[in-house]
Amino acid sequence: MKKIELEDFSNYQYLSEIKLTEDGKRCLFVVSQADLDHNSYQHHIWMADLINNKVMQCSGGGKERGIILESADTILFPADRDGLVKKANAEHQECSAYYRLNLNGGEAVLAFTLPLAVTSLKLIDEQYAVAIANVDLNKPDLSALSGDELKQTIQALNEEKDYEVLDELPYWFNNQGFINKHRKQAFLVNLQTGEHSLLSPTLMNVNEMALSEDKKTLILCGNEYQDIRQPYSVILKVNLDTKETEPLLADNQYNVSHIALSKDCLIFTGTDLKTWGTNENDKFFACDLHTKELTCFFDPDWGIGSSVGSDAKLYGGTSFKYVNDKLYFIATVDNASNLYELTLDGECKALTQQEGSVDCFDIVDETVVFIGMRNMLLQEVYQLKQNQEIRLSDINTAALADTYVAKPEKLSFINEDQERVDGWVLKPYNYDPDKKYPAILDIHGGPKVVYGETFFHEMQAWASQGYFVFFANPHGSDGRGNRFMHMVNRYGTIDYNDLMTFTDEVLKQYPAINHQHIAVTGGSYGGFMTNWIIGHTNRFCCAGSQRSIANWISKSLTTDIGYYHNMTQMAATPWQDVSKMWDFSPLKYADQCVTPTLFIQSDEDYRCWMCDAMQMFHALKLHHVETRMCLFKGENHELSRSGKPKHRLRRLKELTHWFDRYCK
């Protein structure tokens, strides 16, 4: 049986964007794969024929994502096969090109272009669509210019490229770069002429849209702000015939996560953030489209959507859909995400009930398909038939054939608050109970996410390299309700105790672990906890701190979500109770650190900006602790999951070599 090697993630296929054709006979999905040679990802559209039980690739350009269903036989997708977008962007012009692919065969052909940087498109008919597009409010509209005036404006834009002018919050955002005065706006577009008219307020940033079945009503959800964006949503109803707009949900009421539209009401999930803070679980609301009466009809205290972690996923897809007079959604309950069906009377039932994750789904009439991770396998396509999950694809079978995949052995305990904490242990390759092995404690980010029984490449690779790997869902994790998730004013306290108790339990149950050769690592919140741990115990022989949080004062004033999320989580600001923020900062305890520590950081990570990692690195150096930093240029917070393939491999090598140096 083969070992899993560090570079094997490039052999995996990453599935996303599953969609059923309107007749429910075929489903489309995107298959992506890392290309180490070109340091990029290839994306192709695949199709599963549900009648003839065939799964096949149906596009070959290598950059096909963003599937739009046009008919039972044709789809659209954005691409730049003819270089039209590249040419326009070189001239500071916005452009999006869409190609049409016939599912019965043939090459994709250019369908239309739009003079907008489109991120989402919903078709109304053959001529019109609604588009969400990125707009820079500081940039002039070049489409109305020509001749010398156009040349002079382009010259001025070229001269301005070396400067960033900031006058609002947030001024940058992870994976988006600088976003000052950038908005996602909604437009009614003519697909034949490219003509477009603005449907959303100029300063509104549109996050989601929903189109009524008769294509006459559009719902827009997002934030409308000037100066400082707050974590509350605006919902607008737009009459597409008259272009008249009216608010359904005013600002400063709810933070909205998902929307869907029935015939008579808008359905959304959201929270007022008042009881449990910015990580509070959503409730389900119905808003009458005519009276605007708002009703909360379901409050399960679940994590809505899938927060089950894995570094073997790349993109997502539909997780919330109203069809057949019912709402279908993915939720994280305990340590798994599954698909649920909900009526507007509040009756809910689980359609899937397995460990693992449901990552995205679609449903047409009685046909339900989803992409998920089951039985420690990589992602595949599944169909629900008579309450059974039928696997339709074998896209990833070859990648793990005759390969050692460590099975997670569950280990739970009751913590000091008399609450259950769940964790798992992976045994090393060729495990022999009479031998001694090193081990790695791997801590998830969030903290409002979960580990579950899903394939995690880094952990499996380390198990193949001869390590025990153990991981848990301490206080702060998702899937167990608001009370368990609640960490306001508690970071580094009960969660730290949970992880240390879990480590004690693992060592009791697995005597083959060498107590002197245990490493600890984690990213984002896991990076915070790694930094916290090395300042409070020397039980670990080395540490790998990724996407660090070290100083809540600097983090709250530099990162994209710091000014509202981190200050809320600390229940303090730098001007009100700064001592509390400092007391919860790992940097305060850097003079107590002795653990050799590697820092993994990206220079464009605006969620956990590099100043925190550098402060912690600087402090350890001053206190003569063995330390090293690998700074990844051009990467962001998603390095471990969707970073450039060569960068992902370098990250794994840095961590593994560091662990080997001190654990072996």
KELO-870877 format. One record per residue (C-alpha): x, y, z. Coordinates in steps of 0.25 Angstrom, whole numbers, plus 2048, in hexadecimal, padded with zeros to 3 digits. Each point is the difference from the previous one (the first is absolute). Layout:
REM residues N
+-----+-----+-----+
:  px :  py :  pz :
+-----+-----+-----+
:   X :   Y :   Z :
...
+-----+-----+-----+
***
This chain:
REM residues 664
+-----+-----+-----+
:  px :  py :  pz :
+-----+-----+-----+
: 800 : 800 : 800 :
: 806 : 80E : 7FC :
: 802 : 80B : 809 :
: 7F9 : 80E : 7FD :
: 80B : 80A : 7FC :
: 800 : 80F : 803 :
: 7FF : 803 : 7F1 :
: 7F4 : 7F6 : 7FE :
: 7F6 : 80B : 801 :
: 803 : 803 : 7F2 :
: 7FA : 7F3 : 7FC :
: 7F2 : 803 : 807 :
: 7F4 : 805 : 7F8 :
: 7F9 : 80B : 807 :
: 7F1 : 800 : 7FD :
: 7F6 : 80C : 801 :
: 7F4 : 808 : 7FA :
: 7F7 : 7F4 : 7FE :
: 7F3 : 804 : 7F7 :
: 7F5 : 7F8 : 7FB :
: 7FA : 802 : 7F2 :
: 7F1 : 805 : 800 :
: 7FB : 7F2 : 7FC :
: 808 : 7FA : 80C :
: 807 : 7F6 : 7F6 :
: 80E : 805 : 801 :
: 809 : 807 : 80A :
: 80C : 809 : 7FD :
: 80B : 803 : 809 :
: 80E : 805 : 800 :
: 80D : 7F8 : 802 :
: 80C : 807 : 804 :
: 80F : 7FA : 801 :
: 80D : 807 : 805 :
: 80A : 801 : 7F5 :
: 80E : 800 : 806 :
: 807 : 802 : 7F3 :
: 7F9 : 80D : 7FD :
: 7FD : 804 : 80F :
: 7F1 : 802 : 7FE :
: 7F3 : 7F8 : 7FF :
: 7F9 : 7FA : 7F4 :
: 7F1 : 801 : 801 :
: 7F7 : 7F7 : 7F7 :
: 7F1 : 7FE : 7FF :
: 7FB : 7F2 : 802 :
: 7F2 : 7FA : 7FE :
: 7F9 : 7F4 : 806 :
: 7F5 : 7FA : 7F8 :
: 7F6 : 7FB : 80A :
: 7F8 : 7F8 : 7F7 :
: 80B : 7F8 : 7F9 :
: 80A : 800 : 80C :
: 80B : 807 : 7F9 :
: 80A : 80A : 805 :
: 809 : 808 : 7F6 :
: 808 : 80C : 7FE :
: 7F9 : 80A : 7F7 :
: 80A : 80C : 7FF :
: 80E : 800 : 7FD :
: 805 : 80F : 801 :
: 806 : 7FE : 80E :
: 7F9 : 80D : 806 :
: 7F2 : 7FD : 800 :
: 7F8 : 803 : 80D :
: 7F3 : 808 : 803 :
: 7F6 : 7F7 : 7F9 :
: 7F3 : 807 : 7FC :
: 7F5 : 7F7 : 7FB :
: 7FA : 805 : 7F4 :
: 7F7 : 7F5 : 7FB :
: 7FF : 7F1 : 802 :
: 80A : 7FF : 7F5 :
: 809 : 80C : 801 :
: 808 : 807 : 80B :
: 808 : 80D : 801 :
: 80D : 802 : 807 :
: 80A : 80C : 801 :
: 80E : 7FF : 7FA :
: 80A : 807 : 7F7 :
: 803 : 7F6 : 7F5 :
: 801 : 80C : 7F6 :
: 808 : 809 : 808 :
: 7F5 : 80B : 800 :
: 800 : 802 : 80F :
: 80F : 801 : 801 :
: 800 : 80A : 7F5 :
: 7F6 : 809 : 806 :
: 806 : 7FF : 80E :
: 80D : 805 : 7FA :
: 7F9 : 80C : 7FB :
: 7F9 : 802 : 80E :
: 7F3 : 7FB : 7FA :
: 7F7 : 7F7 : 807 :
: 7FC : 7F3 : 7F9 :
: 7F9 : 7F3 : 802 :
: 7FF : 7F5 : 7F5 :
: 7F6 : 7F4 : 801 :
: 801 : 7F4 : 7F8 :
: 7F5 : 7F6 : 7FC :
: 802 : 7F1 : 801 :
: 7F6 : 7F6 : 7FA :
: 7FF : 7F4 : 809 :
: 7FD : 7F7 : 7F5 :
: 80E : 802 : 7FA :
: 809 : 80B : 7F9 :
: 809 : 80B : 804 :
: 7FC : 80C : 808 :
: 7FE : 80C : 7F8 :
: 800 : 80F : 804 :
: 7F2 : 804 : 804 :
: 801 : 80E : 804 :
: 809 : 80A : 807 :
: 7FC : 80B : 80B :
: 807 : 80D : 803 :
: 800 : 7FC : 80F :
: 809 : 7F8 : 809 :
: 7F5 : 7F6 : 803 :
: 801 : 7F7 : 80C :
: 7F2 : 7FA : 7FF :
: 7F5 : 7FF : 7F5 :
: 7F1 : 7FC : 801 :
: 7F9 : 7FF : 7F2 :
: 7F2 : 806 : 7FF :
: 7FE : 7FC : 7F1 :
: 808 : 7FF : 7F3 :
: 803 : 80F : 800 :
: 801 : 804 : 80E :
: 807 : 7FC : 80D :
: 803 : 806 : 80E :
: 80F : 801 : 803 :
: 808 : 803 : 80C :
: 80D : 807 : 7FC :
: 80C : 806 : 807 :
: 800 : 80F : 7FF :
: 80B : 809 : 805 :
: 7F9 : 80D : 803 :
: 80D : 808 : 7FF :
: 802 : 7FC : 7F2 :
: 7F9 : 808 : 7F4 :
: 7F7 : 7F9 : 7F7 :
: 809 : 7FE : 7F3 :
: 7F4 : 7FB : 7F8 :
: 7FB : 80E : 7FE :
: 80D : 805 : 7FB :
: 808 : 800 : 7F3 :
: 80B : 807 : 7F9 :
: 80A : 809 : 807 :
: 7F7 : 800 : 80C :
: 801 : 7F1 : 801 :
: 80F : 800 : 7FE :
: 802 : 80B : 80B :
: 7F7 : 7F9 : 80A :
: 808 : 7F2 : 7FE :
: 80D : 808 : 801 :
: 7FB : 806 : 80E :
: 7FC : 7F2 : 804 :
: 80E : 7FA : 7FD :
: 806 : 80C : 808 :
: 7F7 : 7FC : 80C :
: 804 : 7F2 : 801 :
: 80B : 801 : 80A :
: 7F6 : 806 : 80A :
: 7F5 : 7FC : 809 :
: 7F7 : 80A : 806 :
: 7F9 : 7FB : 80D :
: 7F4 : 807 : 806 :
: 7F6 : 7F5 : 805 :
: 800 : 7F3 : 807 :
: 803 : 7F5 : 7FC :
: 80A : 805 : 7F7 :
: 805 : 7F2 : 7FC :
: 7FA : 7F2 : 801 :
: 806 : 7F3 : 800 :
: 801 : 7F9 : 7F2 :
: 7FB : 80E : 7FA :
: 80C : 809 : 803 :
: 7FD : 80F : 801 :
: 7F1 : 803 : 800 :
: 7FF : 80E : 804 :
: 7F4 : 806 : 7F8 :
: 7FE : 7F3 : 7F9 :
: 7F2 : 7FA : 800 :
: 7F8 : 7F4 : 7FA :
: 7F5 : 807 : 7F8 :
: 7F3 : 7FA : 7FA :
: 7FD : 803 : 7F1 :
: 7F5 : 7FC : 7F6 :
: 808 : 7FD : 7F4 :
: 7FD : 7FE : 7F1 :
: 807 : 7F3 : 7FC :
: 800 : 804 : 7F1 :
: 804 : 80E : 801 :
: 807 : 801 : 80D :
: 7F8 : 80C : 805 :
: 7FE : 800 : 80F :
: 7F9 : 808 : 80A :
: 803 : 800 : 80F :
: 7F5 : 7FA : 809 :
: 807 : 801 : 80E :
: 804 : 80D : 808 :
: 80D : 805 : 7FC :
: 807 : 7FE : 80E :
: 7F9 : 7F2 : 802 :
: 809 : 7F4 : 800 :
: 7F7 : 7F4 : 7FB :
: 804 : 7F3 : 805 :
: 7F4 : 7F8 : 7FC :
: 7F4 : 800 : 7F6 :
: 7F4 : 7F8 : 7FE :
: 7F6 : 801 : 7F4 :
: 7F2 : 7FC : 800 :
: 7FA : 7F5 : 7F8 :
: 7F9 : 809 : 7F7 :
: 80D : 808 : 7FE :
: 7F9 : 80D : 804 :
: 805 : 802 : 80E :
: 80F : 801 : 804 :
: 804 : 7FF : 80F :
: 80E : 807 : 803 :
: 807 : 7FD : 80D :
: 80D : 807 : 805 :
: 806 : 80C : 808 :
: 7FD : 80F : 7FC :
: 80B : 809 : 807 :
: 808 : 80C : 7FF :
: 80D : 801 : 808 :
: 7FE : 7F3 : 809 :
: 7FA : 7F3 : 7FC :
: 7F8 : 7FA : 80B :
: 7FC : 7F1 : 802 :
: 7F2 : 802 : 7FD :
: 7F8 : 7FE : 7F3 :
: 7F6 : 808 : 7F7 :
: 7F6 : 7F8 : 7F8 :
: 7FA : 807 : 7F4 :
: 7F4 : 7FC : 7F7 :
: 802 : 804 : 7F1 :
: 7F4 : 800 : 7F6 :
: 807 : 7FD : 7F3 :
: 7F5 : 806 : 7F8 :
: 800 : 80E : 806 :
: 80E : 7FF : 806 :
: 7FA : 805 : 80D :
: 807 : 7FC : 80D :
: 7FB : 7FE : 80E :
: 806 : 7FB : 80D :
: 7FB : 7F3 : 806 :
: 80A : 800 : 80B :
: 806 : 80D : 805 :
: 80E : 802 : 805 :
: 805 : 7FD : 80E :
: 7F7 : 7F4 : 803 :
: 806 : 7F3 : 7FB :
: 80D : 7FB : 7FA :
: 7FA : 7F7 : 7F5 :
: 807 : 7F4 : 7FB :
: 7F7 : 7F9 : 7F6 :
: 7F4 : 804 : 7F8 :
: 7F5 : 7F9 : 7F7 :
: 7F3 : 804 : 7FA :
: 7F3 : 7F9 : 800 :
: 7F3 : 806 : 7F9 :
: 7FC : 808 : 80C :
: 80B : 802 : 809 :
: 80F : 802 : 802 :
: 807 : 7F5 : 808 :
: 80D : 803 : 806 :
: 80A : 7FC : 80B :
: 805 : 80A : 80A :
: 803 : 805 : 80E :
: 800 : 80E : 807 :
: 80E : 7FC : 806 :
: 7FB : 805 : 80E :
: 800 : 7F4 : 808 :
: 80C : 7F8 : 7FC :
: 808 : 80A : 7F8 :
: 805 : 7FF : 7F2 :
: 801 : 7F1 : 7FF :
: 7F1 : 7FE : 805 :
: 7F9 : 7F5 : 7F8 :
: 7F5 : 805 : 7F6 :
: 7F1 : 7FF : 802 :
: 7F6 : 7FD : 7F4 :
: 7F7 : 80C : 7FC :
: 7F5 : 802 : 7F7 :
: 7FD : 80E : 7FB :
: 7F2 : 802 : 7F9 :
: 803 : 807 : 7F2 :
: 7F4 : 809 : 801 :
: 7FE : 803 : 80F :
: 80F : 7FF : 804 :
: 7FB : 7F8 : 80C :
: 80C : 7F9 : 806 :
: 7FF : 7F2 : 807 :
: 80B : 7F7 : 806 :
: 7FA : 7F2 : 7FD :
: 80C : 7F8 : 803 :
: 80C : 801 : 80A :
: 808 : 7F3 : 801 :
: 80C : 806 : 806 :
: 809 : 7F9 : 7F5 :
: 80B : 805 : 7F7 :
: 7F9 : 803 : 7F3 :
: 809 : 7FB : 7F4 :
: 80C : 7F7 : 801 :
: 80B : 804 : 809 :
: 806 : 7F2 : 800 :
: 80F : 802 : 7FD :
: 809 : 7FA : 7F5 :
: 80C : 804 : 7F8 :
: 7FA : 7F7 : 7F5 :
: 7F5 : 809 : 7FC :
: 802 : 80C : 7F7 :
: 7F3 : 807 : 7FD :
: 7F1 : 7FF : 804 :
: 7F2 : 801 : 7F9 :
: 7F2 : 801 : 804 :
: 7FD : 7FE : 80F :
: 7F2 : 806 : 801 :
: 7F4 : 7FF : 7F6 :
: 7F1 : 801 : 801 :
: 7F9 : 7F6 : 7F6 :
: 7F3 : 7F8 : 801 :
: 7FB : 809 : 80B :
: 80B : 7FC : 809 :
: 80D : 805 : 804 :
: 80D : 7F8 : 7FF :
: 80D : 803 : 807 :
: 80D : 7FB : 805 :
: 803 : 801 : 80F :
: 80B : 7FB : 809 :
: 7FB : 7F8 : 80C :
: 80A : 7FA : 809 :
: 80C : 7FD : 7F8 :
: 7F9 : 7FE : 7F2 :
: 7F9 : 808 : 7F6 :
: 7F3 : 7FA : 7F9 :
: 7F5 : 804 : 7F8 :
: 7F2 : 804 : 806 :
: 7F2 : 803 : 7FB :
: 7F8 : 80B : 807 :
: 7F1 : 804 : 7FE :
: 7FC : 80E : 803 :
: 7F8 : 7FA : 80C :
: 80D : 7FD : 806 :
: 800 : 7F1 : 7FE :
: 80E : 7FB : 7FD :
: 806 : 7F3 : 7FD :
: 80E : 7FB : 7FC :
: 801 : 7FA : 7F2 :
: 80E : 7FB : 802 :
: 806 : 7FC : 80E :
: 80E : 7FB : 7FE :
: 80D : 804 : 806 :
: 809 : 809 : 7F6 :
: 7FB : 80C : 7F8 :
: 7F6 : 804 : 7F6 :
: 807 : 80B : 7F9 :
: 7F5 : 805 : 7F6 :
: 7F3 : 7FA : 7F9 :
: 7F5 : 802 : 7F6 :
: 7F2 : 7FC : 7FF :
: 7F6 : 7FF : 7F5 :
: 7F2 : 7FA : 803 :
: 803 : 7F3 : 807 :
: 80F : 7FF : 7FB :
: 80A : 804 : 80B :
: 80F : 800 : 7FD :
: 80C : 805 : 808 :
: 80F : 800 : 801 :
: 806 : 7FB : 80D :
: 80B : 7F9 : 808 :
: 7FB : 7F2 : 805 :
: 807 : 7F4 : 807 :
: 80E : 807 : 800 :
: 800 : 802 : 7F1 :
: 803 : 80C : 7F7 :
: 7F4 : 808 : 7FA :
: 7F6 : 7F8 : 7F7 :
: 7F2 : 803 : 7FA :
: 7F5 : 7F9 : 807 :
: 7F1 : 7FE : 7FE :
: 7F5 : 7FE : 80A :
: 7F7 : 7F5 : 7FC :
: 7F6 : 7FA : 80A :
: 807 : 807 : 80C :
: 80D : 7F9 : 7FB :
: 80D : 807 : 7FC :
: 804 : 7FA : 7F2 :
: 80E : 804 : 7FB :
: 7FF : 804 : 7F2 :
: 80F : 803 : 7FD :
: 80E : 7F9 : 802 :
: 808 : 80C : 7FD :
: 809 : 7FF : 80C :
: 801 : 7F1 : 801 :
: 80D : 7FF : 7F9 :
: 807 : 80B : 809 :
: 7FE : 7F7 : 80D :
: 801 : 7F2 : 7FA :
: 809 : 7F7 : 808 :
: 804 : 80B : 809 :
: 800 : 801 : 80F :
: 7F5 : 809 : 805 :
: 800 : 801 : 80F :
: 7F2 : 7FE : 806 :
: 7FC : 80A : 80A :
: 7FE : 7FA : 80E :
: 7F7 : 808 : 808 :
: 804 : 804 : 80E :
: 7F6 : 809 : 808 :
: 800 : 805 : 80F :
: 7F8 : 808 : 809 :
: 807 : 80E : 803 :
: 800 : 809 : 80C :
: 7F2 : 805 : 7FC :
: 7FB : 7F2 : 800 :
: 7FF : 801 : 7F0 :
: 804 : 7F6 : 7F6 :
: 80C : 803 : 7F8 :
: 802 : 7F7 : 7F4 :
: 80E : 7FD : 7F9 :
: 807 : 7F6 : 7F8 :
: 80D : 7F9 : 7FE :
: 807 : 7FB : 7F3 :
: 80A : 7F5 : 802 :
: 80D : 800 : 7F8 :
: 803 : 7F7 : 7F4 :
: 804 : 7F2 : 804 :
: 7FC : 803 : 80E :
: 807 : 7F6 : 80A :
: 7FB : 801 : 80E :
: 80D : 7FC : 806 :
: 807 : 80C : 7F9 :
: 801 : 80F : 804 :
: 7FB : 80B : 7F7 :
: 800 : 80F : 7FF :
: 7F2 : 807 : 7FF :
: 7FA : 80D : 7FC :
: 7F5 : 808 : 806 :
: 7F9 : 807 : 7F4 :
: 7F6 : 80B : 804 :
: 7F5 : 806 : 7F7 :
: 7FE : 80E : 7FC :
: 7F3 : 808 : 803 :
: 7FE : 7FD : 80B :
: 7F2 : 7FE : 7FB :
: 803 : 7F4 : 7F6 :
: 801 : 7F2 : 803 :
: 809 : 7F4 : 7FE :
: 7F8 : 7F3 : 7FC :
: 803 : 7F3 : 7F9 :
: 804 : 805 : 7F3 :
: 80D : 7FE : 7F8 :
: 80A : 80B : 804 :
: 80D : 7FF : 7F7 :
: 80A : 806 : 80A :
: 7FC : 7F7 : 80B :
: 800 : 7F4 : 7F7 :
: 80D : 803 : 7FB :
: 806 : 802 : 80E :
: 7FA : 7F3 : 804 :
: 807 : 7F9 : 7F4 :
: 80D : 807 : 804 :
: 7FF : 7F8 : 80D :
: 7F9 : 80A : 809 :
: 7F3 : 7FE : 809 :
: 7F7 : 80C : 7FD :
: 7F6 : 804 : 809 :
: 7F5 : 80B : 7FF :
: 7F4 : 805 : 808 :
: 7F4 : 80A : 800 :
: 802 : 808 : 80D :
: 7F7 : 80B : 805 :
: 7FE : 80A : 7F5 :
: 7FD : 7F6 : 7F5 :
: 7F4 : 7FF : 7F8 :
: 7F5 : 7F6 : 800 :
: 7FD : 800 : 80F :
: 7F7 : 80C : 801 :
: 803 : 80E : 804 :
: 804 : 7FD : 80F :
: 80B : 7F7 : 7FC :
: 804 : 809 : 7F5 :
: 800 : 80C : 809 :
: 80F : 806 : 802 :
: 7FE : 80E : 802 :
: 80A : 804 : 80B :
: 804 : 7F2 : 801 :
: 80B : 7FD : 7F6 :
: 80C : 7F8 : 806 :
: 7F8 : 7FC : 80C :
: 7F6 : 7F4 : 7FF :
: 804 : 7FD : 7F1 :
: 80F : 7FF : 805 :
: 7FB : 7F7 : 80C :
: 7F8 : 7F7 : 7F6 :
: 80C : 7FE : 7F7 :
: 80A : 7FD : 80B :
: 7F6 : 7F6 : 806 :
: 7FE : 7FA : 7F3 :
: 80F : 7FF : 7FE :
: 800 : 7F9 : 80E :
: 7F5 : 7F6 : 7FC :
: 807 : 7FD : 7F3 :
: 80D : 7FD : 807 :
: 7F9 : 7F7 : 80A :
: 7F9 : 7F8 : 7F5 :
: 80C : 7FF : 7F6 :
: 80C : 7FC : 808 :
: 808 : 7FE : 7F3 :
: 801 : 810 : 7FF :
: 80D : 805 : 805 :
: 7FD : 80B : 80A :
: 80D : 807 : 7FD :
: 7FD : 801 : 7F1 :
: 7F3 : 807 : 7FE :
: 7FE : 80C : 7F7 :
: 7F5 : 80A : 800 :
: 7FB : 808 : 7F4 :
: 7F4 : 808 : 7FB :
: 7FC : 80B : 7F7 :
: 7F7 : 80D : 802 :
: 7F9 : 7FD : 80D :
: 809 : 7F4 : 801 :
: 80C : 809 : 7FE :
: 7FB : 808 : 80C :
: 7FF : 7F4 : 808 :
: 80E : 7FB : 7FC :
: 806 : 80D : 804 :
: 7F8 : 800 : 80D :
: 804 : 7F2 : 803 :
: 80F : 802 : 7FF :
: 7FE : 80C : 80A :
: 7F9 : 7F7 : 80A :
: 807 : 7F2 : 7FF :
: 80D : 7FA : 7FB :
: 7FA : 7F2 : 7FF :
: 801 : 801 : 7F0 :
: 80E : 7FE : 7FA :
: 7FD : 809 : 7F4 :
: 7F5 : 809 : 7FA :
: 7FB : 804 : 7F3 :
: 7F8 : 80D : 801 :
: 7F8 : 803 : 7F3 :
: 7F9 : 80D : 7FC :
: 803 : 805 : 80E :
: 7F8 : 808 : 80A :
: 80A : 806 : 80B :
: 7FB : 80E : 804 :
: 7F1 : 803 : 800 :
: 803 : 80F : 801 :
: 807 : 800 : 7F3 :
: 7F7 : 7F5 : 7F9 :
: 7F3 : 808 : 803 :
: 806 : 80C : 7FA :
: 807 : 7FA : 7F3 :
: 7F7 : 7F4 : 7FB :
: 7F4 : 800 : 7F7 :
: 7F7 : 7FC : 80B :
: 807 : 804 : 80C :
: 7F9 : 80D : 803 :
: 7F3 : 7FA : 802 :
: 802 : 7F1 : 802 :
: 80D : 7FF : 809 :
: 7FC : 80C : 809 :
: 7F2 : 7F9 : 802 :
: 807 : 7F3 : 803 :
: 809 : 807 : 80A :
: 7F5 : 808 : 806 :
: 80A : 80B : 800 :
: 806 : 80B : 7F7 :
: 80E : 806 : 801 :
: 7FA : 80C : 807 :
: 7F6 : 7F8 : 809 :
: 807 : 7F6 : 808 :
: 80D : 7FE : 7F8 :
: 806 : 7F8 : 80B :
: 7F5 : 7F5 : 7FD :
: 805 : 800 : 7F2 :
: 80E : 7FF : 804 :
: 7FD : 7F5 : 80A :
: 7FA : 7F7 : 7F5 :
: 80C : 803 : 7F7 :
: 80A : 7F5 : 7FE :
: 80B : 80A : 7FE :
: 7FE : 804 : 80F :
: 806 : 7F2 : 804 :
: 80B : 800 : 7F5 :
: 80B : 801 : 80B :
: 7FB : 7F3 : 806 :
: 802 : 7F8 : 7F3 :
: 80A : 7F6 : 7FE :
: 7FA : 7F7 : 7F5 :
: 807 : 801 : 7F2 :
: 7F6 : 806 : 7F7 :
: 7FE : 801 : 7F1 :
: 7F7 : 80B : 7FB :
: 7F8 : 7FE : 7F3 :
: 7FB : 80D : 7FA :
: 7FA : 806 : 7F3 :
: 803 : 80F : 7FD :
: 7F2 : 802 : 7FB :
: 7F9 : 7FA : 80B :
: 7F7 : 80B : 804 :
: 7F8 : 7F8 : 80A :
: 80C : 7FD : 809 :
: 80A : 80A : 7FB :
: 80F : 7FD : 800 :
: 803 : 80B : 80B :
: 7FB : 7F6 : 80A :
: 809 : 7F5 : 7FC :
: 80B : 809 : 7FF :
: 7FE : 806 : 80E :
: 800 : 7F1 : 805 :
: 80C : 7FC : 7F8 :
: 808 : 80D : 805 :
: 7FC : 7FD : 80E :
: 805 : 7F2 : 800 :
: 80D : 804 : 7F9 :
: 802 : 80A : 80B :
: 7FE : 7F6 : 80B :
: 80A : 7F6 : 7F9 :
: 7F5 : 7F6 : 7FC :
: 803 : 7F8 : 7F3 :
: 7F7 : 805 : 7F6 :
: 7FF : 801 : 7F1 :
: 7F6 : 807 : 7F7 :
: 7FC : 7FD : 7F1 :
: 7F8 : 80B : 7FA :
: 7F8 : 7FD : 7F3 :
: 800 : 80B : 7F6 :
: 7F2 : 802 : 7F9 :
: 7F9 : 7F7 : 809 :
: 7F4 : 803 : 809 :
: 7F9 : 7F9 : 80C :
: 7FC : 7F4 : 7F7 :
: 80E : 7FB : 7FD :
: 7FE : 7F3 : 806 :
: 7F3 : 7FD : 7F9 :
: 801 : 807 : 7F2 :
: 80E : 807 : 800 :
: 808 : 7FE : 7F3 :
: 804 : 7F1 : 800 :
: 80F : 802 : 801 :
: 7FE : 809 : 80C :
: 7F7 : 7F6 : 807 :
: 80B : 7F5 : 7FE :
: 80A : 80A : 806 :
: 7F7 : 802 : 80C :
: 7FF : 7F1 : 802 :
: 80F : 7FE : 7FF :
: 803 : 80C : 809 :
: 7F7 : 7FA : 80B :
: 804 : 7F2 : 7FE :
: 80F : 803 : 800 :
: 7FE : 808 : 80D :
: 7F9 : 7F5 : 807 :
: 80A : 7F5 : 7FB :
: 80B : 809 : 806 :
: 7FB : 800 : 80E :
: 7F7 : 7F4 : 800 :
: 808 : 7F5 : 7FA :
+-----+-----+-----+
***
